[in-house]
Amino acid sequence: MSTSLIVAGSQPAQVSKQQLDLLKQTIAKGCTDIEFALLMELCRAKRLDPFAKHIQPVKRWDPETQTMGVTFQTGIDGFRLLAERSGLYRGQDGPYWCGDDGIWVDVWTRPVAPIAAKIGVFRKDFDRPIYAVAHYSEYVQTKKGGEPNQMWAKMACNQLAKCAEALAIRKCFPEDLAGLYTPDEMKQAELPTMQREAAQVVEAQAVQVIRPWTSKKNMIAMFDEVAGRMPDRADFLAILSMWDVTDAAAFQNGDDAQACYEKLLEALNA
């Protein structure tokens, strides 16, 4: 029996209760019901397949609230997939790496990690490629002692290039990728205290990923989609009335809109 709908690829795919249970026990292990519902809606909105690990929830400690929060991270393959689906993606230039001399090369041969990586992304309706630069010092993921973790110690060039690619693709396709980040862009959760302060900007950006829409237009469309799935529209309107609105476009506060949306999901899944 199918209980939910995830859009994977270009065609809708029914997901069985057994598959949902498998997701909860593996990829989404530790997520609350609301966090899991948000993951499903994000998969639907972005057309990403969690079974293929295009997207996955990651629990992180929030020092401000002193609680564990969830961020949704998308692998670089998910970024490439969303760019290709846009119909505007026209390939890349690079990657390139440079050392402290500032000279860009297309093959890194030095025994030390590069200072930065650069990639350009071509978009059909842009005159020039959009370039993005990722600096090693800003993205290297480290152990508690401060040294690079195993992946960054072995494959610094590859890891840094993926960060630059994610930056460039996000700049080219903000509607599709705003608020989504790759694991390669995120600092280790176990950063030392001094390094944690430098990572707070990245962590703060990731917090917004929990909101499943990327624009008000997208938010209204998602509210309409939920309304269409509810057996009785009167129930939909009754929940909106709790926030003194009659439609999603009337929301003036993003937090209120999200709280209402979560309430609608609870009613839908009851």
Sequence and secondary structure as in RCSB ss.txt:
>XXXX:A:sequence
MSTSLIVAGSQPAQVSKQQLDLLKQTIAKGCTDIEFALLMELCRAKRLDPFAKHIQPVKRWDPETQTMGVTFQTG
IDGFRLLAERSGLYRGQDGPYWCGDDGIWVDVWTRPVAPIAAKIGVFRKDFDRPIYAVAHYSEYVQTKKGGEPNQ
MWAKMACNQLAKCAEALAIRKCFPEDLAGLYTPDEMKQAELPTMQREAAQVVEAQAVQVIRPWTSKKNMIAMFDE
VAGRMPDRADFLAILSMWDVTDAAAFQNGDDAQACYEKLLEALNA
>XXXX:A:secstr
 EEEEEEETTEEEEEEHHHHHHHHHTTTTT  HHHHHHHHHHHHHHT  GGGTSEEEEEEEETTTTEEEEEEEE 
HHHHHHHHHHTT EEEEEEEEEE TT  EESS  SSS  SEEEEEEEETT SS EEEEEEHHHH  B TTSSB H
HHHH HHHHHHHHHHHHHHHHH HHHHTT B GGGS  TT  HHHHHHHHHHHHHHHGGGSS SSHHHHHHHHHH
HHHHSS HHHHHHHHHTTT SSGGG   HHHHHHHHHHHHHHHH 
